[in-house]
Amino acid sequence: MRSNPVVRNAIKEFKDNELIVASKFYRENLADQIGEAAYYKTLQRMCEAGELMKIAKGTYHLPKKSKYGIVPPSENEIVDAFTKNETGTVVGYSLYNALNLTTQISKVINVVSSSLDGITKSVRNIVIHQMSLEFSTEVTNMVQALEVLQNFNSIQDINYSAFLRYTEKVATSFDAEAFREVVTAKKYKKSTIAFLQEILNYYQVSNNLNEYLCSLSEYKYPKMEELYEAARIS
C-alpha cells in the first residue's frame, strides 16, 4: 500500500535534516485532512522506503545525503529545531559556557522549549524540557538568568569575576513583565528569586520581587559582598 500523497507532499516541504515533531506537525497542519492512524502509518512507510528517518520517538527528518552516505543532523540542527523563532533556549552547561562562567562541559545539552509535546524529549545527547513561553529577547534573558542563579552552587569551577560581570547585565536588562511570565510558566525556588532580588538591589534596580517572597522567611543565597570577596581571592 502506497504512502498517502497528502502526508508525503507535506513532509517533503521540510529541508533535509530539519527535525519534524510528528504530533505537533499533524495537529497544526494535517488533522483536518487525514486521520491520525493513517498519518503515522504513512510516516512508517516513508521510513521503510528510506524517504524519512526516525531520530527519536515521534521525531523524524528527511535524510541528508552526501557521497559518503547519509549525514545525520548535527547538534546545532537539533537544538535549532527547538529554539528557532523564539521557541526556546539552551540552559545548563551549554549556557554557562556561552556566558564564560565556566570552562567545564557536559555530554548532555539541555534545552527548554515551547516546541514540544509532552514534558521532556531526548534526541541523542540533547534533552528538551517543555516550557510554554514565547521566548522573546527579554523572556530568554530572564530564563537564562534564573537558570544560572538557581544552579549557581552546582556550577563546577565557576569564574566569579565573569559571574559578577553577568550579574550587572542581569540587573541592567531586568524586565518585570518578562520575570512575571517566566515564573508563571515555571516554578523557581524562592531562594533563587531572593538571589535575583539581592542582585537587583545591589545595582539599585527598582523591583517588586518582595511580592514573590515571604517576609518572615530567611532564604539562603550568595550575598554580593561574598561574591566580590570570592572573585578577589580566586
Secondary structure as GFF3:
##gff-version 3
##sequence-region A 1 234
A	DSSP	alpha_helix	5	11	.	.	.	ID=ss1
A	DSSP	beta_strand	20	21	.	.	.	ID=ss2
A	DSSP	alpha_helix	22	25	.	.	.	ID=ss3
A	DSSP	pi_helix	26	30	.	.	.	ID=ss4
A	DSSP	alpha_helix	36	48	.	.	.	ID=ss5
A	DSSP	beta_strand	53	56	.	.	.	ID=ss6
A	DSSP	beta_strand	59	61	.	.	.	ID=ss7
A	DSSP	beta_strand	64	66	.	.	.	ID=ss8
A	DSSP	beta_strand	69	71	.	.	.	ID=ss9
A	DSSP	alpha_helix	75	83	.	.	.	ID=ss10
A	DSSP	beta_strand	88	91	.	.	.	ID=ss11
A	DSSP	alpha_helix	92	98	.	.	.	ID=ss12
A	DSSP	beta_strand	109	113	.	.	.	ID=ss13
A	DSSP	beta_strand	120	123	.	.	.	ID=ss14
A	DSSP	beta_strand	126	130	.	.	.	ID=ss15
A	DSSP	alpha_helix	137	150	.	.	.	ID=ss16
A	DSSP	three_ten_helix	152	154	.	.	.	ID=ss17
A	DSSP	alpha_helix	160	172	.	.	.	ID=ss18
A	DSSP	alpha_helix	176	185	.	.	.	ID=ss19
A	DSSP	alpha_helix	190	202	.	.	.	ID=ss20
A	DSSP	three_ten_helix	209	212	.	.	.	ID=ss21
A	DSSP	alpha_helix	224	233	.	.	.	ID=ss22
###
